[in-house]
Amino acid sequence: MAVGGCFCGNIRIEYTGQPIASALCHCDGCRKITGALYSYSLVINPDDLKVTGSPKAVAKVSDAGNRLNNFFCPECGTPIYGHKVDSANNPIGVVILRAGIFDNPELLNKRKPVAEIYTKQRVSWLSPIEGADQYPEGLALP
């Protein structure tokens, strides 16, 4: 089991499954959400995630046109996870779990990203990750 949480500790997560995928995303939305040049996330089954606390949802339409809810700690602002939603705002498909929230950095050392997406928006001085699949756009997710 992997555990983690936000900067202030008000939101905690427990993750018990194996990731479907792991990726760096260079899209404008991820840049804005994280305040960094890219996000590193795990694509996971929602049944494998337990969240303690009350994260705040912020709705957005992704670069690919998907309706998304991104969840943050309302106290410290740490991005926790996101998922697609239907027209009634119900979660659908997988969860995109922000990898930087894990307490044990060794988990991140063991899980190198298998893909980079929206590479056409990657800053020019950042090199591709060796061995990771490169996609100029996003990927279709379940």
N, CA, C and O atoms as a GROMACS GRO file, in nm:
protein
  568
    1MET      N    1   0.084  -0.118   0.000
    1MET     CA    2   0.000   0.000   0.000
    1MET      C    3   0.088   0.124   0.000
    1MET      O    4   0.189   0.131   0.070
    2ALA      N    5   0.048   0.221  -0.080
    2ALA     CA    6   0.118   0.349  -0.084
    2ALA      C    7   0.032   0.453  -0.014
    2ALA      O    8  -0.090   0.456  -0.030
    3VAL      N    9   0.097   0.538   0.065
    3VAL     CA   10   0.025   0.643   0.136
    3VAL      C   11   0.089   0.777   0.103
    3VAL      O   12   0.206   0.786   0.065
    4GLY      N   13   0.008   0.880   0.118
    4GLY     CA   14   0.058   1.014   0.091
    4GLY      C   15  -0.044   1.118   0.132
    4GLY      O   16  -0.145   1.087   0.195
    5GLY      N   17  -0.015   1.240   0.097
    5GLY     CA   18  -0.107   1.347   0.132
    5GLY      C   19  -0.057   1.482   0.086
    5GLY      O   20   0.046   1.496   0.021
    6CYS      N   21  -0.135   1.580   0.124
    6CYS     CA   22  -0.103   1.718   0.085
    6CYS      C   23   0.006   1.777   0.175
    6CYS      O   24   0.050   1.714   0.272
    7PHE      N   25   0.048   1.895   0.143
    7PHE     CA   26   0.154   1.964   0.214
    7PHE      C   27   0.120   1.988   0.362
    7PHE      O   28   0.206   1.972   0.448
    8CYS      N   29  -0.006   2.026   0.391
    8CYS     CA   30  -0.042   2.056   0.530
    8CYS      C   31  -0.092   1.934   0.607
    8CYS      O   32  -0.107   1.941   0.729
    9GLY      N   33  -0.119   1.822   0.538
    9GLY     CA   34  -0.160   1.700   0.604
    9GLY      C   35  -0.310   1.684   0.622
    9GLY      O   36  -0.354   1.583   0.678
   10ASN      N   37  -0.391   1.779   0.577
   10ASN     CA   38  -0.536   1.768   0.594
   10ASN      C   39  -0.600   1.665   0.502
   10ASN      O   40  -0.706   1.611   0.534
   11ILE      N   41  -0.538   1.636   0.388
   11ILE     CA   42  -0.587   1.535   0.295
   11ILE      C   43  -0.486   1.421   0.294
   11ILE      O   44  -0.366   1.444   0.277
   12ARG      N   45  -0.535   1.299   0.312
   12ARG     CA   46  -0.449   1.181   0.309
   12ARG      C   47  -0.505   1.083   0.207
   12ARG      O   48  -0.626   1.077   0.186
   13ILE      N   49  -0.417   1.006   0.146
   13ILE     CA   50  -0.460   0.904   0.051
   13ILE      C   51  -0.394   0.772   0.086
   13ILE      O   52  -0.285   0.768   0.142
   14GLU      N   53  -0.463   0.664   0.052
   14GLU     CA   54  -0.408   0.529   0.055
   14GLU      C   55  -0.438   0.468  -0.081
   14GLU      O   56  -0.550   0.474  -0.130
   15TYR      N   57  -0.336   0.411  -0.139
   15TYR     CA   58  -0.350   0.351  -0.271
   15TYR      C   59  -0.303   0.206  -0.263
   15TYR      O   60  -0.190   0.179  -0.222
   16THR      N   61  -0.391   0.112  -0.302
   16THR     CA   62  -0.361  -0.029  -0.282
   16THR      C   63  -0.338  -0.107  -0.411
   16THR      O   64  -0.300  -0.224  -0.404
   17GLY      N   65  -0.358  -0.049  -0.526
   17GLY     CA   66  -0.348  -0.124  -0.651
   17GLY      C   67  -0.216  -0.105  -0.722
   17GLY      O   68  -0.119  -0.053  -0.667
   18GLN      N   69  -0.215  -0.150  -0.846
   18GLN     CA   70  -0.102  -0.128  -0.936
   18GLN      C   71  -0.145  -0.028  -1.041
   18GLN      O   72  -0.255  -0.038  -1.094
   19PRO      N   73  -0.062   0.068  -1.073
   19PRO     CA   74  -0.098   0.168  -1.174
   19PRO      C   75  -0.123   0.104  -1.310
   19PRO      O   76  -0.057   0.007  -1.349
   20ILE      N   77  -0.218   0.160  -1.382
   20ILE     CA   78  -0.245   0.121  -1.520
   20ILE      C   79  -0.134   0.178  -1.608
   20ILE      O   80  -0.090   0.114  -1.703
   21ALA      N   81  -0.092   0.300  -1.576
   21ALA     CA   82   0.014   0.367  -1.651
   21ALA      C   83   0.072   0.477  -1.563
   21ALA      O   84   0.017   0.510  -1.458
   22SER      N   85   0.183   0.533  -1.606
   22SER     CA   86   0.244   0.649  -1.540
   22SER      C   87   0.296   0.740  -1.650
   22SER      O   88   0.351   0.694  -1.750
   23ALA      N   89   0.278   0.870  -1.632
   23ALA     CA   90   0.314   0.962  -1.740
   23ALA      C   91   0.348   1.100  -1.688
   23ALA      O   92   0.298   1.146  -1.586
   24LEU      N   93   0.436   1.166  -1.763
   24LEU     CA   94   0.455   1.309  -1.749
   24LEU      C   95   0.362   1.375  -1.848
   24LEU      O   96   0.348   1.328  -1.961
   25CYS      N   97   0.297   1.481  -1.807
   25CYS     CA   98   0.210   1.556  -1.897
   25CYS      C   99   0.261   1.699  -1.907
   25CYS      O  100   0.286   1.765  -1.806
   26HIS      N  101   0.277   1.744  -2.030
   26HIS     CA  102   0.330   1.878  -2.057
   26HIS      C  103   0.222   1.975  -2.101
   26HIS      O  104   0.254   2.084  -2.150
   27CYS      N  105   0.093   1.940  -2.085
   27CYS     CA  106  -0.014   2.027  -2.133
   27CYS      C  107  -0.021   2.155  -2.049
   27CYS      O  108   0.030   2.162  -1.938
   28ASP      N  109  -0.085   2.255  -2.107
   28ASP     CA  110  -0.100   2.383  -2.038
   28ASP      C  111  -0.177   2.369  -1.907
   28ASP      O  112  -0.144   2.433  -1.807
   29GLY      N  113  -0.281   2.283  -1.907
   29GLY     CA  114  -0.360   2.264  -1.785
   29GLY      C  115  -0.278   2.209  -1.670
   29GLY      O  116  -0.287   2.258  -1.558
   30CYS      N  117  -0.196   2.107  -1.698
   30CYS     CA  118  -0.113   2.049  -1.592
   30CYS      C  119  -0.008   2.150  -1.545
   30CYS      O  120   0.027   2.154  -1.427
   31ARG      N  121   0.042   2.228  -1.637
   31ARG     CA  122   0.138   2.332  -1.598
   31ARG      C  123   0.075   2.429  -1.499
   31ARG      O  124   0.137   2.467  -1.400
   32LYS      N  125  -0.048   2.469  -1.528
   32LYS     CA  126  -0.118   2.564  -1.441
   32LYS      C  127  -0.157   2.499  -1.307
   32LYS      O  128  -0.142   2.560  -1.202
   33ILE      N  129  -0.206   2.374  -1.313
   33ILE     CA  130  -0.250   2.305  -1.191
   33ILE      C  131  -0.135   2.287  -1.093
   33ILE      O  132  -0.152   2.306  -0.972
   34THR      N  133  -0.017   2.250  -1.145
   34THR     CA  134   0.095   2.219  -1.057
   34THR      C  135   0.187   2.337  -1.029
   34THR      O  136   0.259   2.337  -0.929
   35GLY      N  137   0.184   2.437  -1.116
   35GLY     CA  138   0.280   2.546  -1.102
   35GLY      C  139   0.419   2.503  -1.143
   35GLY      O  140   0.517   2.571  -1.112
   36ALA      N  141   0.429   2.391  -1.214
   36ALA     CA  142   0.556   2.336  -1.260
   36ALA      C  143   0.551   2.320  -1.412
   36ALA      O  144   0.447   2.346  -1.474
   37LEU      N  145   0.660   2.277  -1.472
   37LEU     CA  146   0.665   2.265  -1.617
   37LEU      C  147   0.593   2.143  -1.671
   37LEU      O  148   0.568   2.134  -1.791
   38TYR      N  149   0.558   2.049  -1.584
   38TYR     CA  150   0.483   1.930  -1.622
   38TYR      C  151   0.428   1.866  -1.495
   38TYR      O  152   0.467   1.902  -1.383
   39SER      N  153   0.337   1.772  -1.514
   39SER     CA  154   0.290   1.693  -1.399
   39SER      C  155   0.338   1.550  -1.417
   39SER      O  156   0.357   1.504  -1.529
   40TYR      N  157   0.355   1.481  -1.307
   40TYR     CA  158   0.385   1.338  -1.308
   40TYR      C  159   0.270   1.270  -1.236
   40TYR      O  160   0.247   1.297  -1.118
   41SER      N  161   0.199   1.184  -1.306
   41SER     CA  162   0.080   1.122  -1.250
   41SER      C  163   0.076   0.973  -1.277
   41SER      O  164   0.136   0.923  -1.372
   42LEU      N  165   0.002   0.903  -1.191
   42LEU     CA  166  -0.027   0.762  -1.210
   42LEU      C  167  -0.172   0.750  -1.253
   42LEU      O  168  -0.260   0.814  -1.194
   43VAL      N  169  -0.198   0.670  -1.353
   43VAL     CA  170  -0.333   0.640  -1.396
   43VAL      C  171  -0.375   0.515  -1.319
   43VAL      O  172  -0.312   0.410  -1.331
   44ILE      N  173  -0.483   0.527  -1.239
   44ILE     CA  174  -0.520   0.418  -1.149
   44ILE      C  175  -0.670   0.387  -1.157
   44ILE      O  176  -0.750   0.465  -1.208
   45ASN      N  177  -0.704   0.271  -1.104
   45ASN     CA  178  -0.843   0.230  -1.089
   45ASN      C  179  -0.900   0.305  -0.968
   45ASN      O  180  -0.838   0.302  -0.861
   46PRO      N  181  -1.016   0.371  -0.981
   46PRO     CA  182  -1.070   0.446  -0.866
   46PRO      C  183  -1.102   0.360  -0.745
   46PRO      O  184  -1.103   0.411  -0.633
   47ASP      N  185  -1.128   0.232  -0.764
   47ASP     CA  186  -1.159   0.144  -0.651
   47ASP      C  187  -1.038   0.118  -0.562
   47ASP      O  188  -1.052   0.070  -0.450
   48ASP      N  189  -0.918   0.150  -0.612
   48ASP     CA  190  -0.794   0.126  -0.537
   48ASP      C  191  -0.750   0.247  -0.454
   48ASP      O  192  -0.645   0.243  -0.389
   49LEU      N  193  -0.829   0.354  -0.456
   49LEU     CA  194  -0.790   0.477  -0.388
   49LEU      C  195  -0.886   0.510  -0.275
   49LEU      O  196  -1.007   0.508  -0.293
   50LYS      N  197  -0.829   0.540  -0.157
   50LYS     CA  198  -0.907   0.587  -0.043
   50LYS      C  199  -0.857   0.726  -0.008
   50LYS      O  200  -0.737   0.747   0.010
   51VAL      N  201  -0.949   0.822   0.000
   51VAL     CA  202  -0.914   0.960   0.032
   51VAL      C  203  -0.977   0.996   0.166
   51VAL      O  204  -1.096   0.976   0.187
   52THR      N  205  -0.895   1.050   0.256
   52THR     CA  206  -0.941   1.098   0.385
   52THR      C  207  -0.928   1.249   0.386
   52THR      O  208  -0.824   1.303   0.348
   53GLY      N  209  -1.032   1.317   0.431
   53GLY     CA  210  -1.035   1.462   0.428
   53GLY      C  211  -1.135   1.507   0.323
   53GLY      O  212  -1.206   1.425   0.265
   54SER      N  213  -1.139   1.635   0.300
   54SER     CA  214  -1.238   1.692   0.207
   54SER      C  215  -1.171   1.778   0.101
   54SER      O  216  -1.167   1.900   0.114
   55PRO      N  217  -1.118   1.713  -0.004
   55PRO     CA  218  -1.057   1.794  -0.109
   55PRO      C  219  -1.162   1.877  -0.184
   55PRO      O  220  -1.279   1.840  -0.190
   56LYS      N  221  -1.118   1.986  -0.239
   56LYS     CA  222  -1.205   2.074  -0.317
   56LYS      C  223  -1.192   2.039  -0.463
   56LYS      O  224  -1.082   2.017  -0.514
   57ALA      N  225  -1.307   2.032  -0.532
   57ALA     CA  226  -1.307   2.005  -0.675
   57ALA      C  227  -1.306   2.134  -0.755
   57ALA      O  228  -1.377   2.229  -0.722
   58VAL      N  229  -1.226   2.136  -0.859
   58VAL     CA  230  -1.224   2.247  -0.953
   58VAL      C  231  -1.248   2.188  -1.092
   58VAL      O  232  -1.171   2.104  -1.138
   59ALA      N  233  -1.353   2.234  -1.158
   59ALA     CA  234  -1.389   2.182  -1.289
   59ALA      C  235  -1.307   2.251  -1.398
   59ALA      O  236  -1.271   2.368  -1.386
   60LYS      N  237  -1.280   2.175  -1.505
   60LYS     CA  238  -1.204   2.228  -1.618
   60LYS      C  239  -1.235   2.143  -1.740
   60LYS      O  240  -1.272   2.026  -1.727
   61VAL      N  241  -1.219   2.201  -1.855
   61VAL     CA  242  -1.221   2.125  -1.980
   61VAL      C  243  -1.076   2.108  -2.022
   61VAL      O  244  -1.002   2.206  -2.033
   62SER      N  245  -1.035   1.983  -2.045
   62SER     CA  246  -0.895   1.954  -2.078
   62SER      C  247  -0.860   2.001  -2.219
   62SER      O  248  -0.948   2.039  -2.297
   63ASP      N  249  -0.732   1.997  -2.251
   63ASP     CA  250  -0.686   2.032  -2.386
   63ASP      C  251  -0.748   1.940  -2.490
   63ASP      O  252  -0.763   1.979  -2.606
   64ALA      N  253  -0.784   1.818  -2.450
   64ALA     CA  254  -0.846   1.721  -2.542
   64ALA      C  255  -0.998   1.737  -2.548
   64ALA      O  256  -1.064   1.665  -2.623
   65GLY      N  257  -1.054   1.829  -2.469
   65GLY     CA  258  -1.198   1.852  -2.470
   65GLY      C  259  -1.277   1.774  -2.368
   65GLY      O  260  -1.400   1.779  -2.368
   66ASN      N  261  -1.210   1.701  -2.280
   66ASN     CA  262  -1.278   1.623  -2.176
   66ASN      C  263  -1.314   1.713  -2.058
   66ASN      O  264  -1.239   1.802  -2.020
   67ARG      N  265  -1.432   1.687  -2.000
   67ARG     CA  266  -1.471   1.755  -1.875
   67ARG      C  267  -1.400   1.686  -1.760
   67ARG      O  268  -1.407   1.563  -1.746
   68LEU      N  269  -1.332   1.763  -1.677
   68LEU     CA  270  -1.253   1.708  -1.567
   68LEU      C  271  -1.288   1.775  -1.436
   68LEU      O  272  -1.327   1.892  -1.434
   69ASN      N  273  -1.272   1.702  -1.328
   69ASN     CA  274  -1.268   1.761  -1.195
   69ASN      C  275  -1.129   1.732  -1.141
   69ASN      O  276  -1.083   1.618  -1.141
   70ASN      N  277  -1.063   1.836  -1.096
   70ASN     CA  278  -0.932   1.824  -1.031
   70ASN      C  279  -0.952   1.855  -0.884
   70ASN      O  280  -1.019   1.952  -0.848
   71PHE      N  281  -0.893   1.772  -0.799
   71PHE     CA  282  -0.914   1.786  -0.655
   71PHE      C  283  -0.785   1.833  -0.587
   71PHE      O  284  -0.676   1.782  -0.612
   72PHE      N  285  -0.804   1.933  -0.500
   72PHE     CA  286  -0.694   2.000  -0.429
   72PHE      C  287  -0.727   2.005  -0.281
   72PHE      O  288  -0.843   1.991  -0.242
   73CYS      N  289  -0.625   2.023  -0.200
   73CYS     CA  290  -0.648   2.054  -0.059
   73CYS      C  291  -0.696   2.199  -0.051
   73CYS      O  292  -0.630   2.288  -0.103
   74PRO      N  293  -0.810   2.225   0.014
   74PRO     CA  294  -0.858   2.362   0.023
   74PRO      C  295  -0.775   2.449   0.117
   74PRO      O  296  -0.787   2.572   0.114
   75GLU      N  297  -0.692   2.388   0.199
   75GLU     CA  298  -0.609   2.464   0.293
   75GLU      C  299  -0.475   2.505   0.231
   75GLU      O  300  -0.437   2.622   0.236
   76CYS      N  301  -0.403   2.408   0.174
   76CYS     CA  302  -0.268   2.438   0.125
   76CYS      C  303  -0.258   2.442  -0.028
   76CYS      O  304  -0.158   2.488  -0.082
   77GLY      N  305  -0.361   2.393  -0.098
   77GLY     CA  306  -0.363   2.400  -0.243
   77GLY      C  307  -0.296   2.285  -0.316
   77GLY      O  308  -0.289   2.286  -0.439
   78THR      N  309  -0.246   2.186  -0.244
   78THR     CA  310  -0.178   2.074  -0.310
   78THR      C  311  -0.273   2.001  -0.404
   78THR      O  312  -0.381   1.961  -0.362
   79PRO      N  313  -0.233   1.981  -0.531
   79PRO     CA  314  -0.314   1.898  -0.621
   79PRO      C  315  -0.305   1.752  -0.578
   79PRO      O  316  -0.195   1.702  -0.553
   80ILE      N  317  -0.419   1.683  -0.570
   80ILE     CA  318  -0.423   1.545  -0.521
   80ILE      C  319  -0.453   1.447  -0.635
   80ILE      O  320  -0.375   1.355  -0.660
   81TYR      N  321  -0.564   1.466  -0.704
   81TYR     CA  322  -0.603   1.376  -0.813
   81TYR      C  323  -0.706   1.445  -0.902
   81TYR      O  324  -0.754   1.554  -0.872
   82GLY      N  325  -0.737   1.379  -1.012
   82GLY     CA  326  -0.840   1.429  -1.103
   82GLY      C  327  -0.905   1.313  -1.175
   82GLY      O  328  -0.852   1.202  -1.177
   83HIS      N  329  -1.022   1.340  -1.235
   83HIS     CA  330  -1.088   1.239  -1.318
   83HIS      C  331  -1.186   1.306  -1.413
   83HIS      O  332  -1.229   1.420  -1.392
   84LYS      N  333  -1.220   1.233  -1.519
   84LYS     CA  334  -1.321   1.280  -1.612
   84LYS      C  335  -1.457   1.271  -1.545
   84LYS      O  336  -1.478   1.190  -1.455
   85VAL      N  337  -1.549   1.356  -1.590
   85VAL     CA  338  -1.686   1.353  -1.541
   85VAL      C  339  -1.782   1.357  -1.660
   85VAL      O  340  -1.748   1.406  -1.767
   86ASP      N  341  -1.902   1.304  -1.636
   86ASP     CA  342  -2.004   1.310  -1.741
   86ASP      C  343  -2.080   1.442  -1.730
   86ASP      O  344  -2.045   1.528  -1.650
   87SER      N  345  -2.184   1.458  -1.810
   87SER     CA  346  -2.258   1.585  -1.814
   87SER      C  347  -2.331   1.613  -1.682
   87SER      O  348  -2.365   1.728  -1.655
   88ALA      N  349  -2.355   1.510  -1.600
   88ALA     CA  350  -2.417   1.528  -1.468
   88ALA      C  351  -2.312   1.543  -1.357
   88ALA      O  352  -2.346   1.544  -1.239
   89ASN      N  353  -2.185   1.556  -1.396
   89ASN     CA  354  -2.073   1.574  -1.303
   89ASN      C  355  -2.041   1.448  -1.223
   89ASN      O  356  -1.982   1.457  -1.115
   90ASN      N  357  -2.078   1.330  -1.273
   90ASN     CA  358  -2.044   1.203  -1.210
   90ASN      C  359  -1.909   1.156  -1.261
   90ASN      O  360  -1.881   1.166  -1.380
   91PRO      N  361  -1.824   1.103  -1.172
   91PRO     CA  362  -1.693   1.055  -1.216
   91PRO      C  363  -1.706   0.937  -1.312
   91PRO      O  364  -1.790   0.849  -1.292
   92ILE      N  365  -1.622   0.937  -1.414
   92ILE     CA  366  -1.618   0.826  -1.508
   92ILE      C  367  -1.472   0.788  -1.534
   92ILE      O  368  -1.384   0.874  -1.536
   93GLY      N  369  -1.450   0.660  -1.554
   93GLY     CA  370  -1.317   0.613  -1.592
   93GLY      C  371  -1.217   0.611  -1.479
   93GLY      O  372  -1.252   0.596  -1.362
   94VAL      N  373  -1.094   0.628  -1.517
   94VAL     CA  374  -0.980   0.616  -1.426
   94VAL      C  375  -0.957   0.743  -1.346
   94VAL      O  376  -1.016   0.848  -1.375
   95VAL      N  377  -0.871   0.732  -1.246
   95VAL     CA  378  -0.828   0.847  -1.165
   95VAL      C  379  -0.685   0.879  -1.204
   95VAL      O  380  -0.604   0.789  -1.225
   96ILE      N  381  -0.654   1.007  -1.214
   96ILE     CA  382  -0.519   1.055  -1.240
   96ILE      C  383  -0.464   1.105  -1.106
   96ILE      O  384  -0.499   1.214  -1.061
   97LEU      N  385  -0.379   1.024  -1.044
   97LEU     CA  386  -0.327   1.051  -0.910
   97LEU      C  387  -0.192   1.122  -0.922
   97LEU      O  388  -0.100   1.069  -0.985
   98ARG      N  389  -0.180   1.237  -0.862
   98ARG     CA  390  -0.055   1.315  -0.868
   98ARG      C  391   0.053   1.243  -0.787
   98ARG      O  392   0.039   1.224  -0.666
   99ALA      N  393   0.159   1.205  -0.854
   99ALA     CA  394   0.261   1.119  -0.793
   99ALA      C  395   0.342   1.189  -0.684
   99ALA      O  396   0.397   1.121  -0.597
  100GLY      N  397   0.351   1.318  -0.686
  100GLY     CA  398   0.432   1.390  -0.588
  100GLY      C  399   0.378   1.389  -0.448
  100GLY      O  400   0.444   1.437  -0.356
  101ILE      N  401   0.257   1.337  -0.427
  101ILE     CA  402   0.197   1.339  -0.293
  101ILE      C  403   0.236   1.219  -0.207
  101ILE      O  404   0.203   1.216  -0.088
  102PHE      N  405   0.307   1.120  -0.265
  102PHE     CA  406   0.344   1.002  -0.186
  102PHE      C  407   0.447   1.036  -0.080
  102PHE      O  408   0.540   1.114  -0.105
  103ASP      N  409   0.430   0.978   0.038
  103ASP     CA  410   0.522   1.003   0.150
  103ASP      C  411   0.659   0.940   0.127
  103ASP      O  412   0.761   0.997   0.167
  104ASN      N  413   0.662   0.825   0.063
  104ASN     CA  414   0.787   0.752   0.043
  104ASN      C  415   0.842   0.780  -0.097
  104ASN      O  416   0.787   0.729  -0.195
  105PRO      N  417   0.948   0.859  -0.109
  105PRO     CA  418   1.002   0.890  -0.241
  105PRO      C  419   1.055   0.768  -0.315
  105PRO      O  420   1.073   0.772  -0.436
  106GLU      N  421   1.080   0.658  -0.244
  106GLU     CA  422   1.128   0.537  -0.310
  106GLU      C  423   1.025   0.484  -0.408
  106GLU      O  424   1.061   0.422  -0.508
  107LEU      N  425   0.897   0.507  -0.380
  107LEU     CA  426   0.792   0.467  -0.474
  107LEU      C  427   0.811   0.534  -0.610
  107LEU      O  428   0.790   0.473  -0.714
  108LEU      N  429   0.852   0.659  -0.607
  108LEU     CA  430   0.874   0.733  -0.732
  108LEU      C  431   0.999   0.683  -0.804
  108LEU      O  432   1.003   0.682  -0.927
  109ASN      N  433   1.101   0.643  -0.728
  109ASN     CA  434   1.221   0.588  -0.791
  109ASN      C  435   1.192   0.455  -0.861
  109ASN      O  436   1.255   0.422  -0.961
  110LYS      N  437   1.097   0.379  -0.809
  110LYS     CA  438   1.062   0.249  -0.867
  110LYS      C  439   0.968   0.262  -0.986
  110LYS      O  440   0.956   0.168  -1.065
  111ARG      N  441   0.901   0.374  -1.001
  111ARG     CA  442   0.797   0.389  -1.103
  111ARG      C  443   0.835   0.502  -1.200
  111ARG      O  444   0.785   0.614  -1.190
  112LYS      N  445   0.923   0.470  -1.293
  112LYS     CA  446   0.962   0.566  -1.396
  112LYS      C  447   0.844   0.585  -1.492
  112LYS      O  448   0.777   0.487  -1.526
  113PRO      N  449   0.818   0.706  -1.537
  113PRO     CA  450   0.708   0.727  -1.632
  113PRO      C  451   0.728   0.643  -1.759
  113PRO      O  452   0.838   0.635  -1.814
  114VAL      N  453   0.619   0.579  -1.804
  114VAL     CA  454   0.626   0.499  -1.926
  114VAL      C  455   0.590   0.582  -2.049
  114VAL      O  456   0.610   0.538  -2.162
  115ALA      N  457   0.536   0.702  -2.026
  115ALA     CA  458   0.496   0.788  -2.138
  115ALA      C  459   0.512   0.934  -2.101
  115ALA      O  460   0.511   0.972  -1.984
  116GLU      N  461   0.526   1.015  -2.204
  116GLU     CA  462   0.515   1.160  -2.192
  116GLU      C  463   0.410   1.203  -2.292
  116GLU      O  464   0.413   1.164  -2.409
  117ILE      N  465   0.314   1.284  -2.243
  117ILE     CA  466   0.206   1.328  -2.331
  117ILE      C  467   0.208   1.480  -2.347
  117ILE      O  468   0.266   1.552  -2.266
  118TYR      N  469   0.144   1.526  -2.454
  118TYR     CA  470   0.145   1.667  -2.493
  118TYR      C  471   0.289   1.719  -2.507
  118TYR      O  472   0.322   1.829  -2.465
  119THR      N  473   0.372   1.635  -2.568
  119THR     CA  474   0.513   1.671  -2.583
  119THR      C  475   0.532   1.792  -2.674
  119THR      O  476   0.636   1.858  -2.668
  120LYS      N  477   0.434   1.821  -2.758
  120LYS     CA  478   0.448   1.940  -2.844
  120LYS      C  479   0.447   2.068  -2.760
  120LYS      O  480   0.484   2.174  -2.809
  121GLN      N  481   0.405   2.058  -2.633
  121GLN     CA  482   0.405   2.173  -2.542
  121GLN      C  483   0.520   2.168  -2.441
  121GLN      O  484   0.531   2.256  -2.356
  122ARG      N  485   0.605   2.066  -2.450
  122ARG     CA  486   0.720   2.055  -2.360
  122ARG      C  487   0.815   2.172  -2.387
  122ARG      O  488   0.836   2.210  -2.502
  123VAL      N  489   0.873   2.229  -2.282
  123VAL     CA  490   0.970   2.337  -2.301
  123VAL      C  491   1.090   2.282  -2.377
  123VAL      O  492   1.128   2.166  -2.359
  124SER      N  493   1.148   2.364  -2.461
  124SER     CA  494   1.250   2.318  -2.556
  124SER      C  495   1.378   2.267  -2.489
  124SER      O  496   1.446   2.183  -2.547
  125TRP      N  497   1.411   2.314  -2.370
  125TRP     CA  498   1.536   2.273  -2.306
  125TRP      C  499   1.522   2.149  -2.218
  125TRP      O  500   1.620   2.105  -2.158
  126LEU      N  501   1.400   2.092  -2.209
  126LEU     CA  502   1.377   1.971  -2.132
  126LEU      C  503   1.382   1.850  -2.224
  126LEU      O  504   1.308   1.843  -2.322
  127SER      N  505   1.470   1.756  -2.194
  127SER     CA  506   1.489   1.638  -2.280
  127SER      C  507   1.384   1.532  -2.251
  127SER      O  508   1.336   1.520  -2.138
  128PRO      N  509   1.347   1.454  -2.353
  128PRO     CA  510   1.254   1.342  -2.332
  128PRO      C  511   1.316   1.239  -2.237
  128PRO      O  512   1.438   1.225  -2.230
  129ILE      N  513   1.231   1.169  -2.165
  129ILE     CA  514   1.276   1.062  -2.077
  129ILE      C  515   1.314   0.943  -2.162
  129ILE      O  516   1.234   0.895  -2.243
  130GLU      N  517   1.435   0.896  -2.144
  130GLU     CA  518   1.482   0.781  -2.221
  130GLU      C  519   1.393   0.660  -2.195
  130GLU      O  520   1.368   0.624  -2.080
  131GLY      N  521   1.346   0.598  -2.302
  131GLY     CA  522   1.264   0.479  -2.294
  131GLY      C  523   1.116   0.504  -2.278
  131GLY      O  524   1.037   0.410  -2.291
  132ALA      N  525   1.074   0.627  -2.249
  132ALA     CA  526   0.931   0.657  -2.236
  132ALA      C  527   0.871   0.686  -2.373
  132ALA      O  528   0.933   0.755  -2.455
  133ASP      N  529   0.752   0.634  -2.397
  133ASP     CA  530   0.682   0.664  -2.522
  133ASP      C  531   0.650   0.813  -2.526
  133ASP      O  532   0.617   0.874  -2.424
  134GLN      N  533   0.660   0.872  -2.644
  134GLN     CA  534   0.640   1.015  -2.661
  134GLN      C  535   0.514   1.039  -2.746
  134GLN      O  536   0.501   0.984  -2.856
  135TYR      N  537   0.422   1.123  -2.696
  135TYR     CA  538   0.298   1.153  -2.766
  135TYR      C  539   0.279   1.304  -2.775
  135TYR      O  540   0.274   1.372  -2.672
  136PRO      N  541   0.268   1.357  -2.898
  136PRO     CA  542   0.249   1.501  -2.911
  136PRO      C  543   0.117   1.550  -2.852
  136PRO      O  544   0.107   1.665  -2.810
  137GLU      N  545   0.017   1.463  -2.847
  137GLU     CA  546  -0.115   1.494  -2.789
  137GLU      C  547  -0.136   1.402  -2.668
  137GLU      O  548  -0.044   1.333  -2.625
  138GLY      N  549  -0.257   1.402  -2.615
  138GLY     CA  550  -0.291   1.316  -2.504
  138GLY      C  551  -0.326   1.176  -2.552
  138GLY      O  552  -0.325   1.147  -2.672
  139LEU      N  553  -0.358   1.091  -2.458
  139LEU     CA  554  -0.399   0.954  -2.486
  139LEU      C  555  -0.546   0.936  -2.448
  139LEU      O  556  -0.595   1.003  -2.357
  140ALA      N  557  -0.613   0.848  -2.517
  140ALA     CA  558  -0.750   0.813  -2.479
  140ALA      C  559  -0.744   0.725  -2.355
  140ALA      O  560  -0.676   0.623  -2.353
  141LEU      N  561  -0.816   0.767  -2.252
  141LEU     CA  562  -0.818   0.690  -2.128
  141LEU      C  563  -0.955   0.627  -2.108
  141LEU      O  564  -1.056   0.682  -2.151
  142PRO      N  565  -0.956   0.510  -2.043
  142PRO     CA  566  -1.085   0.444  -2.017
  142PRO      C  567  -1.174   0.528  -1.927
  142PRO      O  568  -1.285   0.488  -1.895
   0.00000   0.00000   0.00000
